[in-house]
Amino acid sequence: MLTSNYDELEDRYESAKAELVKLRSQLATERADREEIKNSAPIAIGVEFPEPAVILSQLRTKRKKSKADLADIEVILELLES
C-alpha cells in the first residue's frame, strides 16, 4: 500500500511538473507577444500632423467621392491630439 501511495504521489508530481513547464512556456509566449505589440504600436505623443487642408487634399486624391470637409478633418485631428 505504501508503494501504491508513493507511485500515485510521484505521478501527481510529474503531472504537476509538466503542467508547470507548459504554463511557463505560455507565459513566455504571452510576454513576447505583449512586447511585440507594445513595440509596434505607433506613439502619437509629440507627433506633428500635417495641416488639415493638406490631409483633406490627400483624402480627395485617394477617395474622390469622400463627403468629408475641412471641419471634419479638423475635428479628427483634435481627437487624435487629445
N, C-alpha and C positions, 0 to 999 in steps of 0.2 A: 504494500500500500504506500509506503514511503517513497518507493521508486516511482510509482504512478503519479504521486503528487509532485515530485521533482520534475518528471517529464512534462507534466502539464504546465508547471511554472516556467520551465525552460521554453516550451512552445509559446507561451504568452509573452515571455521576454523577447524572443526572436521576432514575433509578430509586431510587438510594440516598437522594437528597434527598426524594423523595416518600414513601419508607418512613419517614424521619426525621420528617416532618411528621405522618404517621399515628401513629407511636409517641408523639410529643409530645402529640397530641390524646388518645390513650388514657390517657396518664399524667395529664393534667389532669382527665379524667373520673374516673379512679380516686381521685385526691386529693380531688376534690369529694365523691365518694361516701363516702370514708372520713371526711371531716369531718362530713358529714350524719349518718352512723351514730354517730359519737362525740358529736355534739351532741344526738342524740335518745335516747341511752341513758340510762336512769334511773341516778342516782347514789345508792347505798344508804348511803354514808358519812354518819354523823350523822343518819340517818333514825330518827324515833321511830315505832315501831309501836304500834297500839292494844293494849290488854290482850288476852291470849289468849281470855278469856271473851267479850269483845266480838266478836272475829273469829269464834269458834265460833257465836255467836248470828247474825251476819250470814250465815255459811255455811248455817246451818239455815234461814234465811229464804229463801235462794235455792235450796237443794237439800235439801228436807225429808227425803229418804231417805239423806242422807250418813251414812256409818258412822264418820266422824272423831269423835274425842273430844277433850277438853281437853288431854290428854297429847300427842296428835298435833299439835295446834296449837302447843303449847309447843316441841316438837322442831322443827317447821317454822320458827318464829321464831328459835330458836337457830341453825339452819342459815343463815338469811338474815343474821343479825347477824355471823356469822363470816366 
